[in-house]
Amino acid sequence: MKIAIMGAGLSGLACALTLEKYGYQADIFERRAMVGDRFVIAEAMFSMFHTPYDDAVKYLSETYDIHLKPTSNLQKVFIYSKNETSFIDGHLGFTNMRGKHSEAYEKQLAAQLKGKIRFNENVSYEDISKEYTHVVMATGDALDTEKFQPYDVAFKASFKGAVIEGEFNQTEAHTFFNYDFAPKGMAYLLPHSDKKASLVLVYPQYPENELLDKEQLWEKCFEECCVKLDQDFKIIHDYSIKDYRIGKTEFPRIGNTFFVGNCWGAITPVFGFGQFESMLTGIYAAQDIAGVGNYEKLVGPLSQSYHDSLSLRRTMEKLDNKKLDLITKSINNKVVESLITTNKINLFKIISRIIHPFSRHA
Ligand SMILES: Cc1cc2nc3c(=O)[nH]c(=O)nc-3n(C[C@H](O)[C@H](O)[C@H](O)COP(=O)(O)OP(=O)(O)OC[C@H]3O[C@@H](n4cnc5c(N)ncnc54)[C@H](O)[C@@H]3O)c2cc1C
């Protein structure tokens, strides 16, 4: 058996590590010169979106021997709509670094690998499929999947983000649901440290949103963030991403070609989280290759979660700022808060129920 993994990101490396545990050495091709060769950003894994696992980091460590050290745990998430503020607290999840940061999750995974990564190899499927019996597509790009099979794009996302300087509590995240600057999307702030944080604005590129001025939306978003957190933040550097495809493949595998991470459809459409899902798909593909699992079956629950999340997104898209205010206010209700933070039930379904009465009349 000769296994090639295209891409040394979260899914590719989780796949390679799992294969090594079963005694298989894959050739890993990475087009960049190093692992995590992109801008530094803080990302998060929220327990409430990973039901039934209340601690994804512990689960990866205890179940799959993949060890990750988050930057911080999250104990409080503030929710701001146009005129309301609420928060949820508890053991909510973790923040972690990505990209060029020395503690980026992809770098932590690469450090656990015994085999070598072949850098600066922007390989094409056509080339490697001749030489290898198994190919794992882990390039993080749905466009690569679309060359082989239908990829149902739920929407293309536009991101604008920055690393900002200020005073932060590392255990607190801030989320903004205000369609004035995040049309049908959201903005969020995740601390890197007590002095730096990532501020990200993300929204779908629907035709009506494409008419809006991205820079103006960003300025409003940044201003709102300064006002709500009562600070004069300084932008250290910023970045912009367009046409980021969020969707899902029709087939998790075709013959001995496995689609993992974003190439499979790991990003949950409602809030754009995909790290845990990416690593799981990499692990599951490795289990199939090693003959201890069936990839199509293993990704079943993740598929379900994708669809639940997509339904929730479609419901949220029917709301407006007034309704977002009502929902934000309702989160201050202890019963609603405890429903959101429970890890016993599927959160996407719970939130759908909470916002259903608001969306019905929208
Ligand atoms: C701005 C932003 C913020 C996000 N925030 C969060 C968050 O807070 N929480 C969360 O859970 N998720 C978040 N996500 C989603 C998460 O980052 C992705 O779901 C996850 O990284 C996907 O993993 P992957 O393995 O598919 O791809 P990646 O981790 O992107 O890895 C792909 C790798 O393949 C390499 N590559 C590409 N093409 C080739 C080729 N032809 N040959 C060889 N190598 C190639 C790339 O260089 C890269 O190293 C965010 C995404 C973005 C864009």
The ligand as an SDF file (V2000), in Angstrom:
LIG
                    3D

 53 58  0  0  0  0  0  0  0  0999 V2000
  -10.4450   33.2150    8.7630 C   0  0  0  0  0  0  0  0  0  0  0  0
  -10.8740   31.8380    9.2360 C   0  0  0  0  0  0  0  0  0  0  0  0
  -11.2330   31.6720   10.5660 C   0  0  0  0  0  0  0  0  0  0  0  0
  -11.6060   30.4000   11.0270 C   0  0  0  0  0  0  0  0  0  0  0  0
  -11.9380   30.2480   12.3540 N   0  0  0  0  0  0  0  0  0  0  0  0
  -12.2430   29.0460   12.8280 C   0  0  0  0  0  0  0  0  0  0  0  0
  -12.5130   28.8590   14.2310 C   0  0  0  0  0  0  0  0  0  0  0  0
  -12.4800   29.8160   15.0320 O   0  0  0  0  0  0  0  0  0  0  0  0
  -12.8070   27.6030   14.6700 N   0  0  0  0  0  0  0  0  0  0  0  0
  -12.8380   26.5250   13.8170 C   0  0  0  0  0  0  0  0  0  0  0  0
  -13.0810   25.3910   14.2890 O   0  0  0  0  0  0  0  0  0  0  0  0
  -12.5970   26.6660   12.4970 N   0  0  0  0  0  0  0  0  0  0  0  0
  -12.2990   27.8840   11.9840 C   0  0  0  0  0  0  0  0  0  0  0  0
  -12.0210   28.0250   10.6480 N   0  0  0  0  0  0  0  0  0  0  0  0
  -12.0750   26.8330    9.7890 C   0  0  0  0  0  0  0  0  0  0  0  0
  -10.8180   25.9400    9.9490 C   0  0  0  0  0  0  0  0  0  0  0  0
   -9.6620   26.7640    9.9410 O   0  0  0  0  0  0  0  0  0  0  0  0
  -10.7760   24.9410    8.7790 C   0  0  0  0  0  0  0  0  0  0  0  0
  -11.9580   24.1960    8.7760 O   0  0  0  0  0  0  0  0  0  0  0  0
   -9.6050   23.9610    8.8740 C   0  0  0  0  0  0  0  0  0  0  0  0
   -8.3610   24.6000    8.9680 O   0  0  0  0  0  0  0  0  0  0  0  0
   -9.5890   23.0750    7.6150 C   0  0  0  0  0  0  0  0  0  0  0  0
   -8.5510   22.1230    7.7150 O   0  0  0  0  0  0  0  0  0  0  0  0
   -7.9920   21.4200    6.3890 P   0  0  0  0  0  0  0  0  0  0  0  0
   -7.0740   20.3710    6.8210 O   0  0  0  0  0  0  0  0  0  0  0  0
   -9.1090   21.0710    5.4840 O   0  0  0  0  0  0  0  0  0  0  0  0
   -7.1930   22.5950    5.6360 O   0  0  0  0  0  0  0  0  0  0  0  0
   -5.9010   23.4470    6.1240 P   0  0  0  0  0  0  0  0  0  0  0  0
   -5.7040   23.3180    7.5920 O   0  0  0  0  0  0  0  0  0  0  0  0
   -6.1400   24.7890    5.5400 O   0  0  0  0  0  0  0  0  0  0  0  0
   -4.6930   22.7310    5.3850 O   0  0  0  0  0  0  0  0  0  0  0  0
   -4.5650   22.6250    3.9910 C   0  0  0  0  0  0  0  0  0  0  0  0
   -3.0870   22.4790    3.6450 C   0  0  0  0  0  0  0  0  0  0  0  0
   -2.9520   22.0100    2.3120 O   0  0  0  0  0  0  0  0  0  0  0  0
   -1.9020   22.7310    1.6460 C   0  0  0  0  0  0  0  0  0  0  0  0
   -2.1560   22.6180    0.2010 N   0  0  0  0  0  0  0  0  0  0  0  0
   -3.1110   23.2310   -0.5390 C   0  0  0  0  0  0  0  0  0  0  0  0
   -3.0710   22.8110   -1.8320 N   0  0  0  0  0  0  0  0  0  0  0  0
   -2.0700   21.8980   -1.9300 C   0  0  0  0  0  0  0  0  0  0  0  0
   -1.5480   21.0910   -2.9860 C   0  0  0  0  0  0  0  0  0  0  0  0
   -2.0620   21.1260   -4.2190 N   0  0  0  0  0  0  0  0  0  0  0  0
   -0.5090   20.2610   -2.7260 N   0  0  0  0  0  0  0  0  0  0  0  0
    0.0330   20.2000   -1.4710 C   0  0  0  0  0  0  0  0  0  0  0  0
   -0.4410   20.9480   -0.4300 N   0  0  0  0  0  0  0  0  0  0  0  0
   -1.4780   21.7720   -0.6310 C   0  0  0  0  0  0  0  0  0  0  0  0
   -2.0400   24.1280    2.2380 C   0  0  0  0  0  0  0  0  0  0  0  0
   -0.8590   24.8870    2.0590 O   0  0  0  0  0  0  0  0  0  0  0  0
   -2.3320   23.8080    3.7110 C   0  0  0  0  0  0  0  0  0  0  0  0
   -1.1550   23.6430    4.4560 O   0  0  0  0  0  0  0  0  0  0  0  0
  -11.6560   29.2860   10.1390 C   0  0  0  0  0  0  0  0  0  0  0  0
  -11.3090   29.4750    8.7910 C   0  0  0  0  0  0  0  0  0  0  0  0
  -10.9230   30.7410    8.3390 C   0  0  0  0  0  0  0  0  0  0  0  0
  -10.5470   30.9350    6.8910 C   0  0  0  0  0  0  0  0  0  0  0  0
  1  2  1  0
  2  3  1  0
  2 52  2  0
  3  4  2  0
  4  5  1  0
  4 50  1  0
  5  6  2  0
  6  7  1  0
  6 13  1  0
  7  8  2  0
  7  9  1  0
  9 10  1  0
 10 11  2  0
 10 12  1  0
 12 13  2  0
 13 14  1  0
 14 15  1  0
 14 50  1  0
 15 16  1  0
 16 17  1  0
 16 18  1  0
 18 19  1  0
 18 20  1  0
 20 21  1  0
 20 22  1  0
 22 23  1  0
 23 24  1  0
 24 25  2  0
 24 26  1  0
 24 27  1  0
 27 28  1  0
 28 29  2  0
 28 30  1  0
 28 31  1  0
 31 32  1  0
 32 33  1  0
 33 34  1  0
 33 48  1  0
 34 35  1  0
 35 36  1  0
 35 46  1  0
 36 37  1  0
 36 45  1  0
 37 38  2  0
 38 39  1  0
 39 40  1  0
 39 45  2  0
 40 41  1  0
 40 42  2  0
 42 43  1  0
 43 44  2  0
 44 45  1  0
 46 47  1  0
 46 48  1  0
 48 49  1  0
 50 51  2  0
 51 52  1  0
 52 53  1  0
M  END
$$$$
